[in-house]
């Protein structure tokens, strides 16, 4: 019997409603042939580097400590948010924290079990770093198309470029990079590094969704390109990979919705009488999903901020560290720990369709995203919804399992397929119902959480699974 191995293919930003036979026939066929979890969800905030961290730790931000793509933590003593793609900033955070990921990662877990872990990624610098923060220490190969600086020594970035040429320049859609990382995976990483768990991270369709829009001709071309790349992987898997013990997992980390307008959140707060900035009352990390740290974590100031936000038509869901009246508690969505901001809020969303007929819109404070571009980071059901399919020996074929799942369940399930125990810090579960001869799906229920601050009424739906502390997020909205 060949040893069990797992190939994990991640399609950044892929909406489930776009995996259709006429658009992504290969991924659609794989989804229908194997075991899918249609109620799989992202973590909050639904930003990529939060999802990366949840994927490699099996935990929500409360457990792994990456609170957003960039986040405020007074303990870091920075003049602004820590950008998790900044190499020097992350090195400084590691010196202060001791370790950046508070929870044990896949790389660490596999190294302890004397198994091999490898990564090929077309994602950002932050994506590459967070997929394996300890790659150099553990001798694990991580190849990033971004640069040698965020590839590990074991990957030998220079040798790969010498063989395959430099990664193509970024385009919209990024078809050249998509094909490039697929070649590096199939022709180099799989035969040369012989990993037990191999990750392949596509940066599409996320990139083109952001800058060309969800459903635009360019975005559809991006989807066709990653589907063709996945088709190459399926050809290898059908021809030799499955017989060699490889299980195949296909997933997305979040979806996207469409930006319809921009809001200057910091300017609005200043207009409301708040002093915003390093020497003021509030430090802000603004965006479609925003985070505020108030001076001295003053409860009365938190209440004032919440009251102001609740009066703004552009404000969506409001969460607070302490769960004060008029907010949802951060603890309810797994983002409460010593690194948490005092207040987190999203800008307002709707279910309206964009120009190409895809539902889900939001306001944003992200000037780099053009009107009509895609975005994520909040709690709208569409951006939380993710693709999750398991395939291979020991997996239920042609299964559609409605029990809630999420990004936090992927690592525990992949480790289980490898015969490796999940770390104690993981709060996700093994998706036993996807496996042949395993137990039936667990009992679960949906809870609706509501809060009101004046005319601001909001609602969040979470799924709770028997015996599991961490809920799976289903979606939230401002009702009035």
N, C-alpha and C positions, 0 to 999 in steps of 0.2 A: 504493500500500500504506500503511495506517495505521501509525504508529509503534508499536512494541511497548510495552505497559504491563502492570503486574502489580498486582492487588488481592489483598492478603493478609488473610484473615479468620481470626482466632485465637479459639478457644473455650476459655477458661481452665478448666483442671481436667477437661476432658471425657475420660471413660474410653471406650476404643474399644468395649467390649462394650455400650455404651448407644446406639450408633448403629445402631438397628434400625428396620425399616420401619414398625412400628406406633407407634413413639415419636418418631423423627426422620426422617420419610419423605423430606424434601427433601434433607437431607444424605446420607442413605443412597443416594438415587438418584444424586446427584452422585458419590459415592464409587464406585458401580458403573459409572458411565458413563465415568469418566476413570481416571487412573493413581494407584493407591494403593500405599503402602509399609507393609504390615502389621507390619513389623519395625522400625518407627521408635521411637526412644527419647529420653527426656529426658537432661539432664546431671545430675550429682550436685553438691551436694544438690538434690533435685527440688523446690526452692522457686521461686516464680514469678519473683522478680527475678533469680535466677540464669539462668532460662530466657530471660527478656527479653534479658539481656546476651548469652547464647549466640546468640539469634536475630538480634540486630543486628550481631554481630561474626563469626559463623561459627567461634567458638572456645569451648573449655571454660573454666572459671574460671581454670585455670593461665595462660590467655592473656589473658582480659579483666579479671580481677582482682576481680570481684564474687563473693566466696567464699560468701555466703549472704545471705538477706534482711537480716540484721544479722550483723556479723562482728567478731571481735577482731583487731586488728593493733597490736602494740606501737609501731610507727612513728607511729601517729596520736596516741598519748599521751592517749587518752580514759579516763575513769573506767570505762567499760563498752563494750559493742559499738557499732560504728557502725551506726545504723539507716538503711538506704538510702532510706527514705521521709522522712527528716528533712531539710528544706531547708537549715537552717543547718549541720547536721552534714556534709551532702554538700558544701556550699560550703567548709567547713574542710578536708575531705578533698582537695578539688581544689587548694587552696592548698598542702597538704603534698605530695601526690603529683605535682602538675603537671597530670596528667589522671587522672580516676577510672577510666574504661575504658582499660586498658593497650593494647587492640587498636583498630584503626580500625573505625569503625561504618558502617552503611549510609548514614546521613545524610551523613557526611564523604565516603564513597566516591562517592555520587551527586553531591554538590556539586562534587567535583573533576572529574567527568565532565560537568558542566553539565547534570545531570538534576534533576528535581524529586522531592522526598520529602515525604510528608504523613502525619499520624497523627490518627486519631480513637480515643479510648480511654475505656472505662468502668472501667478498672482503678484501682488505688490511686495515691497521689501518687508513690510510688517507681516504679511501673510507668510512669507518664507521663514522669517525668524520664529514666529509663533507656532508654526507647524513642528518645530523641534528646537527649542531654545538651548538645549544641551547637546546639540549634534556634534560639535567639535570635541567636547569632553568624552562623549560616548563612542566616538569613531563612526558615527552614522552618516551616510551620504544624503545630503540635501542639495539638489540642483535647482537654482533659480534662474529664469531668463533675465531677471533684473540686472544681476551683476555677480562677479566673483565675491564681492564683499559680504553678500548674504547667502552664498553657497558655502557648504562646509568643506573642510579640507579633504574629507574622504570622498566627496563627489568628484574632485579634480575638475573644476570648471574649465580650466585651460585646456585639458585634454579633450573634453567634450566639444569645445569650440573648435579645436584643431581637427576633429573628426567630422563634425556636422556643420561647421561654419558658425559664425556668430548668429544669435537669435535675430530673426527679421525685425525690421523697424515696425513699431506699432501702427496699426491702421484700424479703420472702422468700416467693416468688421475686421477683427484681428485674426484673419484666416491663416496668415503665414506662421504666427506663433502657435496657433492651435495645431497645425500640422507638424511643426518643429518639435513640440514637447511630446507628441505621440510617437514620433520617430525615436527620440531619445529614450522614451520608456521601452518601446518594443525591441529596438535594435541594440540598446546598451544596458539600461538599468536591469531589466528582467534577466537577461542572460549573464551579465557581469556581476551584479550585486546579489542576485539570488535571495531576495528578501523574503521574510515570512509575512510581513505586512508592507505592501507597497502602495504609496499614495500618488495619485496623479490629479493635479488641481488645474482645471481649465479656467482661464480668466473671462471666458465668454459663457453666456451672453451678457454678463454684468456690465462689461466695459461699454458695449455698443448700446445697451439699454440706457445707460446714463447719458450718453452724449448724442444719441440719434433717436431715442424714443422707443417705447415698447410697441412693437408691431410695425415699425418703419421698415422699408425695404432692406436697409442695412442690417437691422436687427434680425430679420428673417434669414438673411444670408449668414449671419453669425450662428444662428441655430442650425442651419443646414451644415455649416462647417464642423461644428462640434459633433453633430450626429454622424457625419462621414468619418470623423476621427474615431468616434466610438465604434463605428462599423469595422474599422481596421482592428480595433481591440477585440471585438466579437469574433472576427475571423481567426485571430490568433487563439482566442479562448476555445472556440469550437474545434480548431485544428489540433491544438496541443496543450493549451493552458489548463483546461479542465481536467484532462487526463493526468496532468502533472500535479494535481491537488489544489489548483487555484479556485477559490470562491471569488465571485465578482459582486461588488456592492456599487450601485449607482445612486447618487444623491445630489441634492442641491442644498445650499446653506441657508437660503432665504429667497423670497420673491422680490418683486419691485412694483411700485405704483408710480403714477405720473404726476410730475410737478406742474401746478397750474398758476403759481404765483410765489413771489418772494416777500418775506417779512424781515425787517431789521429788528431782531429781538432785543439786542443790546440798546439800540436807540429808543425802542419803545419803553424799556425799563427806565432809562434815563429820563424820558419824558414823563414817567410816572413818579419821579422824585427819588429814584434810587441811585446811589453812587456806585457805578459799575467799573471795576478795574482792580488791579493789585492793591491799591491803597484805599479802596472804597468799601461799601457795604457788601457788595456781591462780586464774586468771581464767576465768570460764565464760560461755558463751552457751548456755543450756540450752533444750531443746525435744525433740520427737521425734527430731530430728537435732541433736546437741549438739557444741560445739567447746570445747576447752580449750587455753589457753596457760599453760605452766608457768613458774615463776620462773627467769629467766636461761636458759630453754630447756635446763634441766639434764637430761642423759640419764638419770641415776639416778632423778630424780623422775618423768620420763616412764615409765620402767619400772615404778615403784611404782604409778602411776595405772593403767597398762594391767593390771597384775596384779590390782588391786582390781576394775576393771571386769569382768574375765574371770570373777570369782567371783560376780557378781550375776546372778540369774535374769532380771532385767528388762533386761539389756543385750543388744543385738543385735550388729551388725557393728562392729568396731573398726578404725580406720585410723590410721596415724601418718605424720608428716612424714618420718621417717627409715626407715620400714619395719622397725621393730624386731621381734624374734621375738614371735609371738603376735598380730600385726596384719597387715592388708593395707596395702600402700604407697599413700599418697595419689597418687603418680605414676601408679598403675595406672588411676585413675579421673579423671585430668585435673584434680586440685585441688592441685598442688604448685607453689608459687612463694614469693616472699619475704613474701607476705601470709598464707600458710597458718598455721592453728593448729598446735599440736604434736600434738594428738590430736583426731580426730573420731569420733563413734560414734552409732549409731542405737539406739533402744530396740527391744525384741523385737517381731517380727511373726509372724503365722501366715497360713495360707491359708484359715482358717475363714470361713464366710459370716456376714454381718450379719443383722439382723432382717428385711430385705427380700430376702435371698437373694444378695447381692453379695459375692463372696469378697474376702479381704484385710483383716486387722486389725492393729492396732499398739497398743502402750502409748505414752504421750505425757507430756511435761512442758509442756503448753500449757493452762493452766487456763481460758483463754477459750473453748476448744472443749468443748462439752458432751459427756457420754457418748453414744456413738452417732453423733457428728458425724464428718465426714470430715477427713482430714489427708494431708499429703504432705511430702516432704523427705528421704526415705530412699532405699533401694535395692531395695525390693520390686518384683518384675517388673510388677505391676499399676500401681503409681504411675509407674514408668518408661515404660510403654507409652504411645505417643501416636498420635493420628490424623495422617496426612499424605497429602494428595491434591493433585495438580496437574491443571489442566484448561485447555483452550484450544488454539489453533492451535500446531502444532509439538509437541504432547504426545501420547503414545501413548494412544489411547482404550481404555476397558474393560480396562486393564492392571492386573495384580496382581503386583508385583515383590517377591520375597522377600529380596533382598539387604538387609543392614542399612543403616539410615539413621538420622538423628537431627536434633535441633534445630540442630546445628552445620552441617548440610548445606543448610539452607533458604536462608540468605543467599547463599552461592555460586551456588546454582541459580537464584534469582530474578535475581541480577545477570547471570548468563549469558543468561537469557531477554531481558534488556534490552541485551545486547551490551556489558556493562561487566565488566572484569576484576575478579576477587576481590582484596582487599588481601592483601599478603604475610603479615599477621598471622592470617589465617583458616586454620584447620586442617581445616575441613570440606571436603567435595568437591562438585563439580557432579554431580548425579544424572543423568548422561548417559543412563542406561538408560530414563529416563522420556520421553526426547525422540525424536521420529520420525527415522529415518535415522541414529541414533547407534549407538555401540558396544554390545555386549552387556554384561550386568551383570558387575561385576568378581568375581574369585575371592575367597572369604573363608572363614574358619574360626572356630570358637568355642573359646576357651581357658577353662579352669576354674582359678581361683586359690583356694588354700586356705591356712589358717593355724590353728594350735592354740596355746592358752595353757591348760595344765591340762586341765580338762574342757570348756573353751570352744572349740568347733570351728566355723569359719565358712567359707563358700564364696561366691565371686563369679564370675559368668559374663560374659565380655566377647566381643564379636565383633571380629575383626581383619580388615581389608580390605587386599588386596594394594596396596602402595605408599602406604598411609596410616599416619601415625604415631599418630593419635588413634583409640582403640577406640570402639565403640558399646556402651553398657552394656545388659546383658540382664537382670540381676537378681541379688540376693544374699540370703543368709539365714544365720542361725545354725543349725547342724545339731545341736548338742548343748550 
